[in-house]
C-alpha cells in the first residue's frame, strides 16, 4: 500500500511539473496583444492546445466586432488551467496587391557610417579618430558645424580644418553626443582624420505588397544594414528602380546564391522608411495582374502548404510551392516569425532554394498574404525565415511623403 501511495505521489508530482512547464512555455510564446479582423473570432495556431474564455463580467466577443473596439480574453490549457489574459483589438481587413517583382534599391544615409579606423602616417603614426573616441558603427551627423552627407563632405571638412579641432556630432546606439577630433597632416601633405566612412547602399530586393489605397509599397522584410558593421543604415533619401534579372548564382550548403541583375533607368518609387521590418515608401503600382488579397494577421498563419512569389527571369513573376514548417507568434523577434521550406522542384532546380535578392518575396497561404521571405539558412538554402505580413503592414502605415 505504501509503495502504491509513493507511486501515485510521484505521478502527481510529475504531472504538476509538466503542467507548470507547459504553462510557463505558453506564457512565454503567447503575446499579450492580438489583432483580429472585424466579424471574425480569434484563432490560435500553437504547438500546444489553447482554449479561449471570456473574462468575468465581459460581453461576448461578438459585441465588440466593429473595427476600433477591443476586448479581453483569458487563455487556458485544456481543462481550464489558466495561462494569461490578453487584449484583442478589432481591425478592418486590409486588402493589398501581392508583389513578387524584383526591384533595384538606391539609398543614401542620414550622415555617414564609420566602417573602419586607420592610422595616419605623419612622421610618427597616429589615429585621430580613435584618440577622439570614435568607434566603428558610429553615425557622423555633423563636423565643424556642417551637415555631413557623403564621403566627400568628410574629406573636404577635414582638409579645410588645417589641423584645428573639429566638433563632431555623432549618433551611437540611438543616442547623440558631440566630441572633438584633431586631424593631422599626413606624409603626403593632406590632413586626415583616420576614418573610413560609407554614405550609400545599392542592391536588389523583392516587393512584398502594394497598398493601392495609400500608394505605399513594402519590400525586403528586413532592414538595409551596413555590410561591415551590421547596423541599420539611417535613411536620408532613396529610390527604387526597375531591374532586369540577367541570371542566378545557384545556392548550395555554405554558399548563399543570388539573383544577378542590372538597374534600369525608370524610377518607380521613393524610399521613406528603412526599418528592421523592411523598406517602405510611396510609388507607382507595380506591373502585375495580381488581384488584391486579404492581409493575414499573425494569429491566422499556420504550419502547412504555402506559395512564394518571386521573379527569376524575363521580369516575370512566378509562384512556387513551399511549406511553412514552424510559426512563432512571440514578439521578441519581429523578422524571424516562421521557418519556410522550399519544396517546388522547379525553384530548387533554378536557385537551389532561397537566394539573395528574394528577400521580400511574398508568402501566400489560404488565399491570404501571410508574410515575406527574409533570410536563408546558410547551411540549407532550401530553408529560411519569414516575417509576418502583419508586422510589415504596421510599419507601412508610417510610410508616407512626410516621413523620413
Buried (B, 14 or more C-beta within 10 A) or exposed (E): EEEEEEEEEEEEEEEEEEEEEBBEBBEEBBBEEBBBBBEBEBEBBBEBEBBBEEEEEBEEBEEBBEEEBBBBBBBBBEEEEEBBEBEBBBBEBBBBBBBBBBBBBBBBBBBBBBBEBEBBEBEEEBBBBBEBBBEBBBBBBBBBEEEBBBBEBBBBBBEEBEEEBBEBBBBBEEEEEEBEBBBBBBEEEEBBBBBBBBBBBEBBBBBBBBBEEBBBBBBBBBBBBBEBBEBBBBBBBBBBBBBBBEEBBBBEEEEBBBBBBEBBEEBBBBBBBBBBBBBBBBBEEBEBEBEBBBBBBBBBBBBEEBBBBBBBBEBEBBBBBBBBEBBBBEBEEBBBBBBBBBBBEEBBEBBBBBBBBBBBBBBBBEEBBBBBBBBBBEEBBBBBBBBBBBBBBEBBEEBBEEEE
